[in-house]
Amino acid sequence: MSLIPLTEAIQTNALQHIRLIATDIDGTLTKQGKLTTDLLQALSQLKQAKIPIILITGRSAGWVQALKYYLPVTGAIAENGGLFYPFEFDQPQFLISLNSLSQHRQNLAQVFQILQVQCPHLHASADNPFRFTDWTFDIQNISLSEIQLLTELCEELGWGFTYSTVQGHIKPKTQDKATGLLKVIQQYWSELTPEQILTIGDSPNDQTLFNSELFPESVGVANLLDYTDQLTHKPRYITAGLEVEGFCEIVNIFHSFLVP
């Protein structure tokens, strides 16, 4: 499937029916790893347009719990679909079943140790103490062949694996962004149709959000083009701008909904 330039959607008002946006953070809302004033303005415009924003990221629960208070968003999904923080509550809503959190963490740590035997240069990410549902390691300087090896090893051990521009993630097989997002939508926005939801991302751990059978309307910011050969699912549209500049292009679509 070829990617349609976002300009075509703008010209044809193709996304005027969107009533909720779910977006990745790193590489999608950031610029060189930082939040910008352009992002804050764009999110404020969407809030004025009464379009709920759900952040959906691979970042840890601790990181997301803090972030949701500082941005004008409706809620945030952490750990690639592991848990959801509604704006109005401090406690997370788990989106996967865990019989014992402590045992789950031990199991994840053991899987990581097995991966280290095959790839000794893997380093656990500093944010693991702030995670509940997955285990992460730094992704820099890891080759595509090693990514494939890690994926296969996790599969053999009964676990899932995904990665972003930031981290590799060991996780339960059924845990992914799309599955988590669908659970949140069913609970809080069950009146919406799939065509009224726009999903946005930039890397392989976003690809379930690009599954057109689940989310017909999706956008990749331009830096996603670095990964298209590695994606099973690709977004419908692609922006011209990289990172947050691409996100701001998307927000421009919704100017007609803004409150005067």
C-alpha positions, 0 to 999 in steps of 0.5 A: 500500500502506497502512502498518501501525502497528507496534503491530499487529505487536507485538500479533500477534507478527508479527515473532517469526521475525526472525533478522537486522536491517539498519538505516539510521543517520541519522534511524533510530538517531539523535536530532537527528543524535546517538547516544543512551544509549537506542540503546546500550541497545537494541542491547545488548538485541538482542545479548543476544537473539542477533539480528545487527545490520547497519548500512547507511548512505549514510555514507562508508567511513571513517566506517563503519569507525570506527563499527563498532568502537564499537557492538555490531553484527555489521558495517556496509555503507557508501556505500549498498551500496558496501562491507561491513565485517565486525566482525572485519576491518579491510579492507572487502569491496567489493560492486561491481566497480571496475577502477580506484579512481582512475579511478572517483573521477575519473569521479564528480568529473566527473559532479558538475562537470556537475551543478554547471553546472545547479545552481551552488549544489551543494557537495561534502560534506566526506567525499568524501576518505573515500569509495570508491564514490560522490560526495556533496554537501550536500542542504540547500536543494535543492528536489524539482524540483532533485532530479528534475533531478539524477536525470534528469541522472545517468541521462542520464550513465549514473549512478545517484542517490539522497538521504537526509536528509543528502546526495545521492549520485552512484553506479553504477546498480546500487549500492543498499542492497538489492543490497549487503545481499543480497550480504552475506546470501548470503555470511554468512547464506545459511541465512536466508529473506527472511522472517527479515530485518527492514529499517529506514529513514527516507528515500528512499535506504532505499526498496530495503530496503522492496521487499517482493519482496526483504524482506517484513518492513520498518519505517519510523520515523515521520519517513519519513512526510515522504517517502512521496509520493517512494517507489516502495517503502514499508515494511510497518510504521511506528512511532509514534516518530520517529528512535531512539524508533521504533527502540526501539519495534521493539526492544521486539518482541524482549523475548521473545528476551532472555537472562534 
